[in-house]
Amino acid sequence: MTVDEMIRDLAAANGVLPADAMNWALEHWDDAGPRCVEFLERHAGGAQGSKGVEDALFFIIHLAGEMRETRAFPHLCRMIRGPEAEHILGDADTETLGGILINTFDGDPAPLKAVIEDAGAGDYMRDAALDALAWHCRMGAISDEEMKAYLLHLYEHMQPRDENVVWLGWVTAVFCLGYEGLAPRAERLIDDFLVPPGFMEVEDFHDELRRTLDDPERMAGFIDNHIGPFVDAVGTLSTWSDFSEDDQAELDSGLEEDDEDGDLDDLLLSDRLQVPLHSEPVTDPLRHVGRNDPCPCGSGKKYKKCCLQ
């Protein structure tokens, strides 16, 4: 396989996980990495491209996350502020984006802050960026003094000043980092419904904060809320309902029919990248279930203690 063939296979995924191409890229990252970063840089933050470009971007982002590809970081941050970010990422905005931002972080918090402060960006993108910033503060890349000052700045100035998931990210950063002095402000955000109702109650916040403060490593909040580095792109995505191995034979047959004239050989990295047989991604029915909501399975436990795990 060549890099061009790998990108072609990512673009032609059509709802089936391109595991062979992904594994090849991971094993040959010295060659594949620069081209993947180039592809991301070219298309980040732009207008809607072809479905093939969007599919390739989705997989490239996950590959870069597993490989801790810091060269991708500024382009990824720019992409998730763009108008097509939610369409490209799908459920990744809530499932894997935070961990990918953690892994690709290049030491400069400015691109993360730009995402967090961008009122036009998707609220889940902003929440993921706050998770990543809090993680790197705990890891020592950002001082507690700087982080506390930044959270206070956001508390006073961040938009919108009404219900938005980004405020859940703010509250989560406070309890994950154990900032007890910011607790009254977190309570106010919850009581005033800036944190969307159902995601967290004041009692839940204090439970989480106490758990962090009782942990000598100060990692309990991150662990409990599944905030951490992204690992195993193929293994993770293979569990998603979006990618069905049962459709592989049908996809292969369709691609062979559509490639009778060799048209697919011309796709590669071109801006004209077009891929046939695209189906709309499956929407996760649990996407907007809050961590502290009752689990939809009916167990009586909170979602984070049941099916979220």
N, C-alpha and C positions, 0 to 999 in steps of 0.2 A: 504494500500500500504506500502511496505517496501522500504528501500533505494535501495536495489538490483533491485527491480521491477521498481523503478523510473528511474534508470540508464539504465535498459533494454529498457524502453519505449523511452528514449531520443535517444538511439542508433538505435532504430527501426523506427525513425520518417519518413524516406523515403519521404521527401518532404511535409509532413503534419505536421503542428505545434502540438507538443505533449503538449497541453495546460494543460491537467489534471495532467500529471507528473510534469510539471513546477510549477503549482500552489501548488501541494503537497510539492514539495521541498521548495518553498518559505515559506510555512506555518510550515514546520518542519526543518528549517535550522539548528537548534542545532544538529540534527542527520545527515541531508543531507550535511551540509556545509563541515565538515571535510572530508567526503568521496569524495566530489566534488574536494576539494583542492588536496587530494591524487591522484585522477585520473589525474588532470591537471599536477601535479608535475611529475607523472610517464611518461606522454606522451609529455611533453613540449619539443620542439626543437629536437625531434627524427626524425627518418626516417618515410616515409609514412606508416601509419597503415591501418587497415581495414576501410571501409566506416563507419561501426558502431562506431568505435572509433572516427573518425573525426566528425561525427554528434553529438555524445555525448559531445565532446569538445566544439563544437559551442554553444550548449545550456548551458553547464556548465559555459562558459565564460560570457554569458549574465545573468545567474542567479547570479553569483558572483558579477557582476556589479551592479545589482539592490540591492543586499544585502550589498553592500560596504564591501566586503570580502577582507580585507587587506592581509590575509594570502595567497591569490592567486596572489598577485601583482608580486613578483619576478618570479614566474613560468610563468605568462602571458607574462611578458616582455621577458623571455627566449624563449617562444613559438613563439612570433611574429618575432623573429630573425631567426627562423628555416626555412628550405627549403620548408616545406609544409604549411606555415602560410597563404599564399594567397589562397591556395586551401581549407583550413579549414574555413577561415573566409568569403570567397566570398565577397559580397557587404558590409559586416560588416566593412571592413577595411576603407571605406569612410563614412559609415552611423553611426555606433555605437561605434567603437573602442575607439575614443577619449574620449567619455563620460565614458566608462567602465574603461579606464586608470585613469581618474579623480577620479572615485568613489573608486577604489581599492587601490589607492596610499597609501603607508604605511609610508610616511614621508621621505623615502630615495630616493633622485633624481637619484642616480647612475644607477639603472636599466633603467630608462627613457633615460638618457644620452647615455647609451650603445646602445639602439635602435637607437637614433638619429644619432650617429656617425658610425653606422655599414653600410658601403657602400654596403654590400651584402644583407641587409634587403630590403623589399619592400618599394618603395618610399612613398606609402600612409601610411604604418605603421610608418615610420619616421615622416611624417607630423602629424599624430595623436599624437605621443609622444611629439612633440614640442607644439602642442595645449595644451596637458595636463600639460606640464611643465609651460607654460605661465599662465594657469589658476591657478595653485598652487602658482605661484609667486604673482599673484594678490590677492590670498587669504592669503598671508603672510607666507607661508611655506618656501619660498625662498626670500631672500632680493633682492631689485631692483639692488643693487650694484653687487651682485653675478650673477644675471640674465644678466645684461648688459655685464659683463665681459665674461660670457659664450657665449653670442651671438657674441661678437667680436672674441672670439676664433673660433667659428664655421665659421664665415665669412672668417677667414684667412686659416683655415685648413680643413674644411669639404669637403668630396668627395661625388660625382664627381664634377669636376670644369666645368660642362656643364649642359645642361638643365635637371632639375629634380624637381619633385613636392616637395621634401624636402626644396628647396629654397623658394617655396611659403609659407611653414610653417614658415620659418625664417622671411619673410616679414610680415606675419600675426601676429607673436609674437610681432614684433616691433610696428605695429599700434595698436594692442589690448592693449599693455602695455603703449602706449603713449610715446615711447622713441624717442622724436623728434631729439635728437642728432645723432641717427642712420639712420635718413631719407636719407642722401646722399648715404649711402651704399645700402639701399633698392632700391633707384632709379637706382643705378648702376647694381644691380642684375636683375632688370626688363629690363633696356636698353640693357644689354649684353645677354639677353635671357637665363639666368640661371633659372629664373622663366619661365616655359613653356608659350609660346605665347598664348594669349587668356584667360589666367587665371586672369591676373591683368595688368592694365596699370598704368603708373606713376600717372596720374590724379586720378585713382581709389584709389591708395595707399594714396594720400594726402586727399582725401575725407574721407577715413576711419580713418586716423590719426586725422584729425580735429574733427571728430565725437567723438572720444575717449577723446581728450583734452577738448572738450566742455561739457563733461559729468562729473558732480561732483563725481559720483561713479566710474568713469573710467571703466565701464562695457559695454559701447555701442558696442565696437568692438566684444566682445564675444557674446553678444546677437544677433547682426546683422549677425554674421557668424555661428550661431547655435553651439557655443562651450560652453559646460556646462555638468553637471552631467547627467548620463544615468538614466532613470526612466522607469518602467513598461515594463519588458521584454516581457511578453505575449502580452500586448496591442500593443507594437511597432512592434514586429515580425508578428503579425496577419495582419498587413497592407501590408506586403511584398508579391510580386507576387510569390516568391518561395514557399509559403505555401498556398495551395488551399484546402479549406474545401470541395470542390466538389469532391476531390479525396479520402476523408476519407473512404467512404463505400467500394471503390475498394481496398484500402490499407488493411482495416480490413479483407476483404475476402481473399486477398492474403496471409496475415500473418497466417490466420487460416489454409489455405491449406498447407503452408510451415511448420507448426508446428504440423502436424499430429503425428509425432513421438516424440514430446516434445523437439526437438533440441533447440528451442529458449530459453528454461529454463536454458540452460547451458552457456548463453552468459555472462551476468552480467559484472563484472570488468575484465574479463580475457583478456590477451594480444591477445587471439585468437578470440576476438570479431568480428564476421562477421554478417552482416545483409543483407538479400535478398532484391530484388526489388528496388535497388537504382536507382534513375534517376539523371542526371546531374542537378546542380542548374541552375536556370534561371539567365541570365546575365542582369544587369540593363542597358538599352540603354542610360541612362543619366549619367552613372558613370563618364565619363571623360568630362562632360560639366562643364566649370569653373563657379565659383560663379558670375563672372562679365560678362560672355558671354551673348549674346542675348538669351532669353528663346526659346527653340526649339518649343514651342507651337505656336509661331508666334505673340505673344501679343505685341511685340515691347519693352517690359520691360526687364531688366536684369534678369537672371535666379534666383538670390538670392532674388529678389523682386517679383517673380511670382511663378512658380511651385516648387521651392525649399522650400518655406514656408509651 
